[in-house]
Structure formats: C-alpha cells, structure tokens
Amino acid sequence: MIMGFIDTMRAEGHAVESVCRVLREQGCQVAARTYRAWRTASPAARTVSDASVIDVVRAAAWAIDHAGVRRLTPEGLYGRRKMTALVRRSAPDASRGSVDRAMRTLGLQGVRRGRGVRTTVPAKDGRRAGDLLDRNFTAEAPNRTWVMDFTYVRTWAGFAYVAFILDVYAQKIVAWNAASTKTVELVDVPLRIALWQRHREGRPVVPGELIGHADAGSQYTSIAFTDHLAEEGIQPSIGSVADAYDNALMECVIGLYKTECIRTNVFHAGPYKTLADVEYATAGWVDWYNNRRLHSSLGMTTPAEYESAHYAALKTEPQPVCERQRT
C-alpha cells in the first residue's frame, strides 16, 4: 500500500527521496533504496501461479450476460474439490492450495444442500412391483437401469411439480417434465420422452433389458403407468414407502436440483412466479448437469462424457490383414 502511494507520487513528478522523507516525518519508516529494491525485485513463483489460477477461477465463476451484467455461472457453485478439477482441465499444474486461495480471494464457496421433503404418497390401489435393485445403484451399461421420482417447487401461482428420469450408468438425466398437478401424466410424459430421446440418439431401449425403478408413490404404481412399462418391455421396480435409501440416487439428484437450480439465481433471476419460470430454469440446469457439471462419482467427468466413453470403448479398431491372407 505504501509502495503504491510512492508510485502515485512519482507519477505526479515528485522525487522518491522527497516522498520517503515526508513519510518518515509522519512516522512511516521507508527508505528510497527499499522502494527501488521492491520495484526491481521479481515476484515470487507462487505469486505468479496464484495470479494465473485466480484468472482461471474468475473466468469460470462469472460471465457477462447479454445485458452486459456480470453474473455467477453454474460453475461458481462448485466447492473446492470440483473447482480444482475444473481448473486443472486448463491448468494441469494448479495445486489445491492455489485454488483454495483463489476462491477465498474471490469470495467463492461451494453451495450447500438443504434438507429434503417427503413427497411420496403411497397408493391405496394399483400394482406394486418388487424391489429389483435392493439399493444397488450401479449398471453395467446405459439403458439397463433408470430411476424415477418427482419433486415440487413453490411458485407465486401455486405448486409446480417436476419429474425426472435418470440413467444409473452415467447418472444422466434422460428426461424431465414439469406440470401444475401431480397426476399420472406428470411421470408418464417423461417416460415417453426418454424412450423417444434414446431412439433419436441411436441407442434405443431393448425390451427386457431395462429396469425402471421408482418409489411407492401412487403415480408410479398406477395401472396406467404400469401398463405403459409393460408395453415397452421395461421391468418395474418399486422401493418401500418413506425410505429414501431405496431410491437414494434419485433423491440425491433431486437434492442437487433444489440446491443448485431452485435455491439460487443462477438459472433464473428473481422469484418463480409461474410454471413457465420453473420450466425455463429446469431446462438450463438439466443441460448444464448433463454436459458441463463435473461428478466426483464419475471421476470428475460429466455424464455426457462418461456415457460417450462407454460407447467409444465398444468400437473395435479394424485389424490389419496378415500377409498369408493377402496371398
């Protein structure tokens, strides 16, 4: 701070010796040679590396919108582990300590998840299938296990309900749907979307290979939804009532959705007034979640990258023709 003051006085034409003499008279002991040594000294290596890391973190955490206003990006919600992984994608030599110092300098800290709310209401009728997963939320390939659930969002116009379908293999959201009522259509529409989307990607669901797991809510045990699963060759699986562990993976993703999307202003500025506001924010969050959000359970890759790597590994390289076959 003192050196900066001397720089300012020097730029205005004052001699360094004169400025230092006045400072000493005011009780600030600084010599002209000390100032000149500071000016000619090279910055420490850590100072230089920290400055570059701060630039990377700042660029990742903030962006300029179309109105010219600087806003927090979804990556600005990262904690130190994910921010370190993100920074190392462009600066492999960045240390965890430098990222930690950069986040403290910029006033960043990871968003924390709140408490969940029970939304499952057991059905008095319908068909309840058995639990085929038994809390084993792993899959050997995409389109082998889908987990499903829905949550609610408060708006000025009343409650909005958002249903998700998640592919367990890469934890990719394959479909979602928002509605103002929690009828069977709330959960049946994303099922139709998910099947269409997988077919559109060239990875259609094979009848008999896919398990569709949900909780014991009345929507998922309804006759209409169960019949739809049967028509598509999807094996139904239902967890127990009031037990989040039986659908823990989906509960975790819904928790992320509420924490990162609904409770922040990153994906929607201002309060949620209507269902359209919820749809707008959810669409942005799902796109970021699938294509840009780093997941520690996936080795700090995105669901899209993890799934693409699976299909890339299935492609066999062409084998060269041996000399005997040529002759």
C-alpha positions in Angstrom: 0.0 0.0 0.0 2.9 2.4 0.9 4.7 1.4 -2.3 1.6 2.1 -4.3 1.4 5.6 -2.7 5.0 6.3 -3.7 4.3 5.1 -7.2 1.4 7.6 -7.4 3.5 10.5 -6.1 6.3 9.6 -8.5 3.9 9.6 -11.4 2.9 13.1 -10.4 6.5 14.3 -10.7 7.7 14.1 -7.1 11.2 12.7 -6.3 11.3 9.4 -4.5 13.7 10.7 -1.8 11.4 13.7 -1.0 8.3 11.4 -0.7 10.2 9.0 1.6 11.4 11.9 3.7 7.8 13.2 4.2 6.6 9.6 5.0 9.4 9.3 7.7 8.3 12.6 9.2 4.8 11.1 9.5 6.1 8.0 11.3 6.3 5.7 8.3 9.8 4.4 8.1 10.7 3.7 4.5 13.9 4.4 2.6 14.3 5.2 -1.0 16.6 2.2 -1.6 13.9 0.0 -0.1 11.4 1.3 -2.6 13.8 0.8 -5.5 14.6 -2.8 -4.4 10.9 -3.5 -4.3 10.4 -2.1 -7.8 13.2 -4.2 -9.3 12.5 -7.4 -7.4 10.9 -10.3 -9.4 7.6 -11.6 -7.9 7.7 -15.0 -6.2 6.8 -18.1 -8.3 3.8 -18.8 -6.1 2.6 -15.2 -6.5 2.7 -15.6 -10.3 1.0 -19.0 -10.3 -1.7 -17.8 -7.8 -2.5 -14.9 -10.1 -3.0 -17.2 -13.1 -5.2 -19.5 -11.1 -7.3 -16.5 -9.9 -7.8 -15.6 -13.5 -9.0 -19.1 -14.4 -11.3 -19.3 -11.4 -12.8 -15.8 -12.1 -13.4 -16.7 -15.8 -15.1 -20.0 -14.7 -17.2 -18.5 -11.9 -18.5 -15.4 -13.7 -19.7 -14.4 -17.1 -21.1 -11.3 -18.8 -24.8 -11.8 -19.9 -26.5 -10.2 -22.9 -27.3 -7.1 -20.9 -23.6 -6.6 -20.0 -24.1 -7.6 -16.4 -21.6 -9.9 -14.7 -23.4 -12.9 -13.3 -22.4 -16.0 -11.4 -22.2 -19.1 -13.6 -23.2 -22.6 -12.5 -19.5 -23.4 -12.1 -19.4 -20.7 -9.4 -21.5 -23.1 -7.2 -18.6 -25.6 -7.1 -16.8 -26.4 -3.9 -13.0 -26.6 -3.7 -12.7 -30.2 -5.0 -14.8 -29.7 -8.1 -13.3 -26.3 -8.8 -9.8 -27.8 -8.5 -10.8 -30.5 -11.1 -12.2 -27.8 -13.4 -9.1 -25.6 -13.1 -6.8 -28.5 -13.9 -8.6 -29.1 -17.2 -6.9 -25.9 -18.5 -4.0 -25.6 -15.9 -2.9 -29.1 -15.1 -0.2 -27.9 -12.7 -2.6 -25.9 -10.5 -2.4 -27.1 -6.8 -5.3 -27.5 -4.5 -3.9 -24.8 -2.3 -3.8 -22.2 -5.1 -7.4 -22.9 -6.0 -8.3 -22.6 -2.3 -6.6 -19.3 -2.1 -8.2 -18.1 -5.3 -11.7 -19.0 -4.1 -11.1 -17.1 -0.8 -9.8 -14.1 -2.7 -12.8 -14.0 -4.9 -15.3 -14.8 -2.1 -16.4 -18.1 -3.5 -17.6 -21.1 -1.6 -19.5 -24.2 -2.6 -23.3 -24.2 -2.3 -24.6 -26.5 0.4 -27.5 -28.8 0.2 -30.6 -28.3 2.3 -32.9 -30.8 3.9 -35.2 -32.9 1.7 -39.0 -33.0 1.9 -41.1 -36.2 1.7 -43.3 -36.2 -1.4 -44.1 -39.9 -1.7 -47.8 -40.7 -1.1 -48.5 -44.4 -1.1 -51.3 -45.7 -3.3 -54.3 -47.5 -1.9 -54.7 -49.4 -5.1 -52.6 -50.1 -8.2 -49.9 -52.6 -8.8 -46.9 -52.5 -6.7 -43.9 -54.4 -8.1 -41.0 -55.7 -6.0 -37.7 -54.0 -5.4 -35.3 -55.3 -8.1 -32.4 -53.0 -7.2 -32.1 -53.6 -3.4 -30.2 -50.3 -3.1 -27.6 -51.3 -5.7 -27.5 -48.2 -7.9 -25.0 -49.4 -10.5 -25.4 -50.5 -14.0 -23.1 -52.3 -16.5 -24.2 -50.1 -19.4 -26.7 -47.3 -20.4 -30.4 -48.3 -20.7 -30.1 -51.0 -18.1 -31.5 -49.2 -15.0 -33.5 -46.0 -14.9 -34.5 -44.4 -11.6 -37.5 -42.0 -11.4 -39.0 -39.6 -9.0 -40.5 -36.1 -8.8 -40.4 -33.1 -6.5 -42.2 -29.8 -6.0 -41.3 -26.1 -6.5 -43.2 -23.2 -4.9 -44.3 -20.5 -7.3 -46.4 -17.4 -6.9 -49.1 -19.2 -8.8 -49.0 -22.3 -6.6 -47.0 -25.5 -6.6 -45.2 -26.8 -9.7 -44.1 -30.5 -9.8 -41.0 -31.7 -11.7 -40.4 -35.3 -12.6 -37.1 -36.8 -13.6 -35.8 -40.0 -15.2 -32.1 -40.8 -14.6 -30.0 -43.4 -16.3 -28.0 -45.0 -13.5 -24.9 -45.9 -15.5 -23.7 -42.3 -16.2 -26.2 -40.6 -13.9 -27.5 -38.8 -16.9 -30.9 -37.2 -16.9 -32.6 -38.7 -19.9 -36.0 -36.9 -19.5 -37.9 -34.5 -17.2 -41.3 -32.9 -17.1 -42.9 -30.1 -15.2 -46.7 -29.7 -14.5 -49.0 -27.9 -12.2 -50.7 -31.1 -11.0 -49.2 -34.4 -9.9 -51.3 -36.8 -11.9 -50.1 -39.9 -13.7 -49.3 -37.7 -16.7 -46.6 -36.0 -14.7 -44.5 -39.2 -14.6 -45.7 -40.8 -17.8 -44.7 -37.9 -20.1 -41.0 -38.1 -19.2 -41.1 -41.9 -19.8 -42.3 -41.3 -23.4 -39.7 -38.5 -23.8 -36.9 -40.7 -22.5 -37.8 -43.6 -24.9 -38.0 -41.2 -27.8 -34.7 -39.5 -26.9 -32.8 -42.7 -26.7 -34.2 -43.8 -30.1 -33.3 -40.4 -31.5 -29.7 -40.9 -30.3 -29.4 -44.2 -32.0 -29.4 -46.1 -28.7 -33.0 -47.4 -28.4 -34.1 -49.3 -25.3 -34.1 -53.1 -25.8 -37.3 -54.7 -24.4 -36.5 -56.9 -21.4 -33.1 -55.3 -20.6 -34.2 -52.1 -18.8 -35.4 -51.8 -15.2 -37.5 -48.8 -14.3 -37.1 -48.1 -10.5 -39.3 -45.6 -8.5 -40.7 -45.2 -5.1 -44.1 -46.4 -3.9 -45.9 -43.2 -4.9 -49.4 -43.5 -6.4 -48.3 -42.2 -9.8 -45.6 -44.9 -10.2 -47.9 -47.7 -9.0 -50.9 -46.7 -11.1 -52.4 -49.1 -13.6 -51.8 -46.7 -16.5 -48.1 -46.2 -15.7 -47.5 -49.9 -15.0 -49.2 -50.9 -18.3 -47.0 -48.4 -20.1 -43.9 -50.0 -18.7 -45.2 -53.4 -19.7 -45.9 -52.3 -23.3 -42.3 -51.0 -23.6 -40.8 -54.2 -22.1 -39.5 -52.3 -19.0 -39.3 -54.3 -15.8 -40.9 -52.3 -13.0 -39.2 -51.9 -9.6 -40.7 -50.2 -6.5 -39.0 -49.2 -3.3 -40.6 -49.1 0.1 -42.7 -46.2 1.5 -40.9 -43.3 3.4 -37.5 -44.8 2.8 -35.2 -42.5 0.8 -32.4 -45.1 0.7 -34.5 -47.3 -1.6 -34.3 -44.6 -4.3 -31.2 -42.8 -2.9 -29.6 -41.9 -6.2 -32.7 -40.1 -7.5 -33.1 -38.4 -4.1 -29.5 -37.2 -4.4 -30.0 -35.7 -7.8 -33.3 -34.0 -6.8 -31.4 -32.6 -3.9 -28.8 -31.2 -6.3 -31.6 -29.7 -8.4 -33.2 -28.0 -5.5 -29.9 -26.7 -4.2 -28.2 -25.6 -7.4 -31.2 -24.6 -9.5 -34.2 -23.6 -7.4 -32.5 -22.0 -4.4 -30.0 -19.9 -6.4 -30.4 -17.1 -9.0 -28.0 -18.8 -11.5 -30.6 -20.4 -13.8 -33.4 -17.9 -13.2 -33.2 -14.3 -12.0 -35.8 -13.4 -9.4 -38.6 -15.4 -7.9 -40.5 -18.2 -9.6 -43.9 -16.8 -10.5 -45.3 -19.4 -12.8 -44.8 -22.9 -14.2 -43.0 -21.4 -17.2 -40.3 -19.9 -14.9 -39.7 -23.4 -13.4 -39.5 -25.0 -16.9 -37.1 -22.3 -18.1 -34.7 -22.8 -15.1 -35.0 -26.6 -15.1 -34.1 -26.8 -18.8 -31.0 -24.8 -18.2 -30.0 -26.8 -15.2 -30.5 -30.2 -16.9 -28.4 -29.1 -19.9 -25.6 -28.0 -17.5 -25.9 -31.1 -15.3 -25.6 -33.5 -18.3 -23.0 -31.7 -20.4 -20.9 -29.5 -18.1 -21.2 -30.4 -14.4 -18.4 -32.5 -13.0 -19.3 -35.5 -10.9 -16.9 -36.9 -8.4 -18.6 -40.4 -8.6 -17.7 -40.3 -12.4 -14.1 -39.4 -11.9 -14.7 -35.7 -12.3 -16.2 -36.1 -15.7 -19.7 -35.1 -17.0 -22.5 -37.7 -17.6 -22.3 -37.0 -21.3 -18.5 -37.6 -21.4 -18.8 -40.8 -19.3 -21.5 -42.2 -21.5 -19.7 -41.3 -24.7 -16.6 -43.0 -23.3 -18.6 -46.2 -22.8 -19.8 -46.3 -26.4 -16.3 -45.3 -27.8 -14.8 -48.3 -26.0 -17.2 -50.6 -27.7 -15.9 -49.6 -31.2 -13.3 -52.1 -32.2 -10.3 -51.0 -34.3 -10.0 -52.6 -37.8 -7.4 -55.4 -37.7 -4.7 -55.3 -40.4 -4.8 -58.1 -43.0 -1.9 -60.6 -42.4 0.4 -61.5 -45.3 -0.9 -65.0 -45.6 -4.5 -63.8 -46.1 -3.2 -61.4 -48.8 -1.7 -64.2 -50.8 
